[in-house]
């Protein structure tokens, strides 16, 4: 749990989840509503940059009661998250049941497997949970029909029913500002026109009645971007990078597309899952992403995406605390104006090896980004070393500090006569990764 959460938490514990005393805060939140003029980041209802700081409790709608969901939303808001990925329909491997019912036996369709028979009791609960999330400043990345386990359902219903179901959800929820429609989910068969037509029929049905909300789509692992399938361009305004490889590679691939959209990291290695070896795995993914032009990203946990037994003990973790430190330094330093240093004109030596494949934990690449006016630059250095910075790229005299990504604290530093900076030993976690912040003027 982050420092702010620790200062505000304690009062009530239900199902092992702490509920903070300041739960009833005024609704002064922002929502992603559009795209910046340069197509690089999301903007909110006031036209201001919107940085996605997301968690991935995919199975929440069927695994929690409404009071439990409210407490979870409060906890996530206090922990610094502003977005949650949740699936409308939940398979067994996401914490659901074989008949898609909730923990207390409510099924989504009055006729099993028939998209044309939505159950008011089931979708009414989802709507109330969306409203609760709005009250806590959380945007729901809402998957209408996730395709990890429900492609057979779409195939059995066909395009017309799929489109009608999308329209049903879109009409029901279009008045809520805190929704981004999130299609796909491990859509391994997106190259099959028949499967793509079914998933796009849902997206089309939503767009028919709810053209105002943003849409996005997640395609396949081990690595993909939404625009790998250009037919999605008419439905989406947000490009989802998905990878279990070093995240900078896929994010930069999307960033560099000629007809680009804002890119965000939708999924990578989760805490306590996949190739996770400790919090440093997540830090690498997160800083690589943020310094490669993303408008934000989603964190995930092997315990809370499907709510495994004992998940209550894995809500406030080192991974969630350190994720907040990522968003803190970005929000303090005009993240939306940072341009990735792809040609190594800023960090000219010591940046390691760019490798689009392989294990995250074995990769030593240092990502860097700078504002075009040269006032701010950030460099993530994943292993101990000396990096050489061309300080002539900055606007005037430079102040430099090392940022500890494990506790959010700073250490003063300075370059030698050749613009070289050496990482200052071990961070608070005993690892050797650091963030270099350069500010000019």
N, C-alpha and C positions, 0 to 999 in steps of 0.2 A: 504494500500500500504506500502511495506517495505521501509526502509530508503534509500536504493540504488535507488529504483524506484522513490521516491520523489525527490531525487537529480537530476535525469536525465529526469524527466517528465515535459512536458508542451511544447507547440508549436502549436499543432493542435488538435482539438476535432471534431471527426466525429461520429455521432450517439451516442454521449455521452461518447465515449471511448477515453481516452487520448493517444496520440502518442508521445513517447519520442524523444528527439532531436538526440539521438545517434542510431537511427534505423538502419543506414547503417553500421553495424560493419563487420569486416572481417570474413570470414567463417573459424573459427578455432575450430569447434565443434567436439564432439565425438558422436558415435552411438553404441548402444548395438549390438554386432556382434557374441558373443559366450558365453561360460560358463567357469568359473574358473576350475582349475585342481581338486579342492576339491568338485566341484559341488554345491557350496554354494552361488555364486553371479555371476552376469553378468560381462562380460568384453567388452571393446570397441575395436576399430580397432587397437589400439596400445597394446592390452593385459592388459590394466589397468582396475581396478575395476570401474564398472558403476553403480551408484546409481540412481534408478528411482525416479524422482520427478514430478509426473504427475497431470494434470488437466483433466476433463472429459466433454468437450463440445461436447457431442455425436451428436447433430443435426446440427453442424456447416456447413457441406457441402451443406445443402439445405436451410438454413436460412440466409446465408450471401452472399453478392457479393464478388468478388475477392478483391477489395480494402478494404472492411470491414474485410475480413479474414486476410489480411496482417496486418492490424492494431491490430487485436486481437492477432495474433502471436507475434508481437513486444511486446505488453503489457505482454503477458505470459512469454516471454523470460526475460524481465526486472524484472518481479516478481520472478524469480528464478526457473521457471519450465523448464524441458527439455523434457517432453513427453506430448502428448495429446491423449485421447481416442476419436475417431471420427468414426461414422458409415457410411458405403458406401450407404446404403439404410435406410431411416428414416421414421418411422411411425408417425402417428398423435400425439401420446402421447410423442414423442421426439421432437416435434416442426415441424414435417412434415405435408404433406397433404394426403388426402385419396388416391390419385393416385400416391403417392411417388414423386411428382414433386417438383422442387425447388421453392423458393419464387417468381421467375419470370416465372414459368410455364414450365420449361424444365423437361421432363420425362426421367427416366432411360432406358426405353426400347421402341423401335419403335413400337413393338407389345405389348400392355399392358399385363403385367404378364408373358411374355415369356423371360426367362433368356438367350435364344440364340440370342436375338436381342438387344444387348447393344447399346445405343444411344451415338454416338461420342460426341455430344454437352455436354451431362451430364458428361460422364466419362473423357472427356478432361478437363472440369473444375476441377474435383477432382484431376487429375494429376497436373494441374497448382498450385492448392492449396498445394499439397504435396511438390512441388518444392519450393513454398514460405516458407513453414514450415522449409524445409531444410536450407534455407537461414537465418533462425533465430535460428538454432541449436535445433529444436524440432523434436523428433521422434514421428511419428504417430502410435499409436496402432490402426491399421486400421481393422475394422470389415467388412468382405466382405459381409456377409448376417446375420445381427443380428437376433436372434431367439426370442426376446421379441414379435415381431409382424410379422415376415416374415417366420415363419415355414409353414404357409399355402402356401406361394409362393413356397417354396422348395418342399412341398408335391405335389403341382400341376405340377411341372416341372420334378420331378424324379431325380434319381441318376446320370444318364448320363449328363443331362443338368446342374445339379449342379456342376459336376466335370469340365465340359467344361467352365462354368462361372468362377470357381476358376482359371482355366488355363488362361482365358482371362485377369483377373485382375493381376495374377502373372506375366504374360509376359509383360503386359503394364507397371508395376511399378517396375520390378525387378532391374532396374538400379539405383533406388533411395536408398541411404544407410539408410535413416531415416524412416524405416518401421519395425514394428513388427506386424505380422498377428494375429489378436485377434478374435477367433471364439466364437460362442455361444452368451451369454448375457441372463441371466435368463432362461437358458435351463432347465426348470423344468422337461421336459420329457426325459432327457438323459437316463433313464433306459429303454426307448422304443427303441429296436434295429432299428426299421424302421426310427425313427427320427434321431438317432445317425448316421445311415448310410448316411443320406442326408447331415448332417452338416460336417461329415468327408469326404464326396465326394468333397465338396468345398475345404477343407484343402488339400486333396489329389491332386486336380487339381492345386492348388498353388504350392505344393511341387514338382509336376512333372516338372514344368518349372522354379521354383524359390526355389531351395533347400537351398540357402544361407541365406535367412532371417529367423529369429526366428519366431516360432508360439507358441501360448498359447490358452487356452479355459476357459471361465467362465461357470460354471454349475449353480446350483440352489441356491436360497435363501431358508431359512434364513441363512444357513451356508453350505459351501462346499469348496472343493479343486479340482483342475483339475484332480488329480490322484484318486479321488473317482471312476472315470471310467478309469480303467487301459488300456482300448483299445485306449486311446488317447496318450499313451506313444510313439508310433511310429511317431507321428506328431509333438509333442511339445517338447520344451526344457526349458520351463518356466512354473512354477506351480502357478496358480492364486488362492489365498485365497479370499473367498467372505463370508462376515458375517455381520449380524446386532447385534451379541452378542459381548462380550469383545474380541477384535481382537487377543490378545495373544493366545487364545485357538486354533483357527483355524490355525494361522500361525505356532505355535509350532507343531500342528498335522502334517502339511506338512513338516516342518523341520525335524521331527523325522521319516519320512518314510524310510524304508530300502533302497529303490531305489529312493533316493530323487533327486529333481531338485532344482535350485534356486527358492525360493518362494517370491512372492510379494503380497501385498494387492491390489486387483483390485477394490474392492468396499466395502464400509461400510456406516454408516450414513453420509448423506450429510449435509453441512451447510444449515440451514433454511429448513430442511426436515427430515422426519422419526422421530427418538427420539432425535433430536437436541434440546438442551436447552440453548446453548450458546457455545462460542469458546472452553470451557473446554471439551465439548463432543468430539470435534475433537482432542484436544491435547491428551486425554487419548488414543484414537484409534491409533494415530500416534506414540506416544512413546512406547506404548505396542508393536506395530508392529516392530519398529526399533530395540528394545531390545529383540526380539524373533527370530532373525536370518534372517530377510527379506532383500532382495536386493532392497528395495524401496517400493513405494506405490503411489496410486492415491488419490488425493483430489477430492471432488465433491461438487457442489452447486445446490440447488433446483431451482435456477434461471437460471444458465448458462448451465446445461446439456441439457435443452430443449429450452432455450432462451425464457423464459416467458416474457410477456409484462413488461417493466421496468427493464429488465436484465442489461441494461447499468449502472444502479446505484448499481449493486451488483457484480462488477467485482473485484475491489480492496477492499477487506474486511478484517476484523480481522482474519478470517480463512486463507486467502491466505498469509497474512503477517506472521502469526505464523507458518504456514507450512514451510516458508523459514527459520525460526529459527531452526526448526527440522533438515533440511538438512545442515544448517551451522555447528551445533555442531557435526554432524556425519562426515562430510567431514574433519573437523579439527582433528578427533580422530580415524583414522583407523577403520572405521565402519565395513569394510569387514573382519577384524580379530576378531570381538567381538563374543563371544560364550555365548549363553543364560545361565543364572544361574538357571537351572531348579531344581537342587537338594538343593538349598539354602546353598551352601557352601561358598558363598561370603556374601550375606545378610542373616544372620542367625536368625534374629528376627525382627518383625515389618513389615513383608512383606504383611500382610493382608490375604485375602482369595481368593484362586484360584477358579473361577467359570466359566465354559465354556458356561453358558447360562445366561439369564436374561438381564436386562437393563444396558447399558454401564454406565449410570450416577449413578447407585447404587453400582458399583463395586469398591472396594478399593485396588485391588491387585497391588503391586509394582513389576515391572519387572526390572531385572538387567542383565548386560552382562559384560564380562571381556575378555580381550585379553589373549591368552594362556600363553604369557610370563609374565603376571602380571604387565605390564606397564601402562595399562589404564583400567578403569572400569566406567560404567555409571549406574545410578539407577534412574528410574522414580518413584516418590512418589506422588500418585494422591490426597492424603488428608494429613492434618497436623498430624504429629506423630514423634516418634523417631525410627530410624532403627539402628540395630546393624550390623556392618560390620567386618568380619574377615580380618583384615589388614595383617595378615600373608599370605594371598593369593596374596598380591601385592609384587612386586619386589623392596624391599628396602623402604626407607623413602617415605611417601605419602604426597602429597599436595592435599588438598580438597577444592572445591568451589561449591557453589550452583549456578545453572544456572536458570534464570528466563525464563520460556518458553513463556511468554507473551511479552517480549521485548528484549530477547537475551542478557541480561546483567548478570554479575557474582557478587557473594558476597563471600568473603573469609570465611572459616569456619575451624573448627578442631574438631576432635573426643575427647571425654572424655577418661579417662583411660581405659574404657572397649570397645572402638571402636564404641561408639554410636554417632549418628548424629541426630540432631533435626531440622526439617524444620523451616526456619526463619520467620515465620508469614505469612502475606499476600504478594502475588506477586503484580506486577504493575497493574494488572487487578482487584485486590481485592479478588482473589481466593487463595487457599492454596496448589496448586500443584507446585512441584519443581523437578529439575533434579540435582542429585548429581554427580559431576565429580571427579574422583580420578585418580591421575597421580603419578607414582612412578619413582624414579631414577633421 
